[in-house]
Amino acid sequence: MEVATPAIFNGEAVKVGGFIIVCRLFLRMKMRGSTVEEQVQWVLSYVQGGLADVWKENMMEELESGEVEHESVEEFLTSLKKEFGGGEEESMKVAELRKLEQGGRTMEEFVQEFKWAARESGYEGRPLVEEFKRGMNGGIRRKLMEAENPLSFIEQWYRRAMALDSNWRESRREEEKLRKKEVGGGVQKQERQSLPRPLVW
């Protein structure tokens, strides 16, 4: 099974979360039998450029001298995230989350993007639900808020919103089909009425 390798990480805070996710996936799928040192060295091979070069050089020296020894690659990835993520990444994620709106997209597309932005934003519980409600289209929001059984958890909001959106879109498609049939039938009827009457002798 082919597994994508990460893009080169140059130390930009906004990219550190995605870089770590791809690294984790590759390590789990392709390097389970490798030592922690081998896994750490593999991750470091994708850390290049910008601010990351100085940090990488220092990290390599510390690893080679034995000053730093990681018990697991996860511990190393945590230190990487702490070094380059900090509060800046969280602030950027919050800004992205607050800008998100469903617009003309399907709810499924909106939910996937919202989940991505919510990750590392620090939002959870009621504040996360409120941001999700704010971003979705008004019609679906009203239906969800008027539901007999109030929704509590964000996953419930995701599932119910996607179901409502899917049903609404299916209904629109059916209405469009019926409208086309009615229009087509009207044209045929008009054509029949416009035919000249046969002459009667």
N, C-alpha and C positions, 0 to 999 in steps of 0.2 A: 504493500500500500504506500503510495506516494504521500509524503507530508511536506508541506511548504516550510522553507527555512525563513527566518526573520529577515526583514530589511535591515540594512546597516543602521545602528543607533549612534547618533552623534551627540547625545546629551540633552536634547530638547525635552523639556519637562512634559509637554503635551503628548509625546510619543512613547514615554517610558512604559505606560500601562499596556499598550498594544504590543510592544516589544516583548515584555515579560510573558504575556499570554501565549504568543507564538512560540517562544522558547520553551515554556512549560509543555506545550503540546508535543513539540518535536522530541524533547527529552523523554517524555513518557512513552512515545510511540517507537522511538528509534534507539534510545540510549539507556534503557533500563539496566542493562548489565554492566554499564561503564562505572568507573570509580567516580567519587565526588570530584576529585581533582580533574579528571578528564572532562566531566560535564561543565565544570567552571571554566576550564580552558576553552571549551567549545563556545560557551556564551561570550567570553571575552573576545573571541575571534570576530564577533559581529559588532563589537564596540569600537568605533573608529571615528575620528574627526572631531572638530570643535572642542568643547570643554571635556569631552569624554576621553580624549587622548591622554591628558595629564593624569586623570583619575586611573585610567587603565595601566599606565606606566607604573604609578605608585602601587597599585594593587598587585601587579606582576612581581614587583620587587619584594613586597611583603609576603607573597605566597612562596616565592623561591627561597627567601631567608627563613621561612617558618614563623614569622611574626604573626601571621594570620592563618588560621586553619578552620575551615568550615566543616561542621558536622554533616551538613546536607547541602545540596544545591539550592534548596528552597531558602535556607538561611542566607546564602549568597545573593539570591534574587531579591530578598527582602532588603538587604543592605544596598543593593543597586537602586531599588525603588526609593529608599530613604534618601540616598545621595542626590538623585536627580529629580525625584518627584516633589518631595517637600509639600509645602502648602500651595505652591504655584499651580501644580497640576489640578489640585482640588478646586481652586478658584476658577480655573478655566473650564472645568467640567460643570461647575455650577452655572457659569455664564452660558454655556452651550445648552444646558437643561432648560434654563429660563427663556431661551430664544425659540425653543422647539414648538412648532405648531403642525397639526395634522394637514391642514389645507386640502388639496385634492388627492392625497395619497390614501391608500387603503389603511385601515386601522392596524392590520398586521405589520405593514411597513413602518408605520408610526411607532408601534410598540417596540419593534426591534431597535430603532434608532434611539428611542427613549431609554431603553434598557442600557444601551451602550453609553449614553451620556450620564445616566444615573450612577453607573459604576464609578467608583472613586470620587463621587461628588460629596459624599458625607450625608446625603439625604436618605432618610428611611422613615418608615411608619407614616403618620398622618401628613407631614410636610411633603413626602414623596407623592402621596396620593393627590394632594392639592395641586402639585405641579402637573401631574398627569391630567387631572380634570381641566386645568387651565389650557393645556395645549390641544385637547381634542376638540373636534367640531361641536358647535352648540347643540345641535339636534340630538346627538348621541348622549351628550352630557346631561341634557334635561331628562331623557328617558331613563338613564341610570340613576339619577337622583330621585326620580319619582317612583322607582321600583318598590314593590311591597317589602321585599327583604333587603334591608340596607347592606351595602358592601363595606367590609372592614379592611381587608388586606389588599395590597397592591396587586397580587396575582389574581384575585377575584375581579378586580377592575379590568385587568388585561383581558381575561377570558371573556367576561360579559361584553366588554366593548367590542372585541373582535367578532363575537357572535352577532351582535346587533348590526354592526357595520356590514358583515357578510350578508345577513338577511335583507338589509336595506338595498344593497347593490343587486342582489338577486331579484328583488321585487322590481327595481328599476329596469332591469333587463327584460323581465316578463312584460312589463308595461310597454316598453319600446317595441317588443315583438307584436303585441296586440295592436298598438297604434299603427304599425306598418301594414298589418293585415287589413285594418279598417280603411286606411288610405288607399291601399291597393284595390280593395273591394269597391270603394267609391269611384275610382277611376274606371274600373271595368263597367260599372253600372252606367256611368256618364257616357262611355263609348257606345254602349248598347242603345241608350236613349237618343244619341245623335245620328244613328243610322237612318237613312231615308226610308219613308214608308213605301211599301210595295204598291204599285199602281193597281187600282181595282177597275175592271172593265164592266 
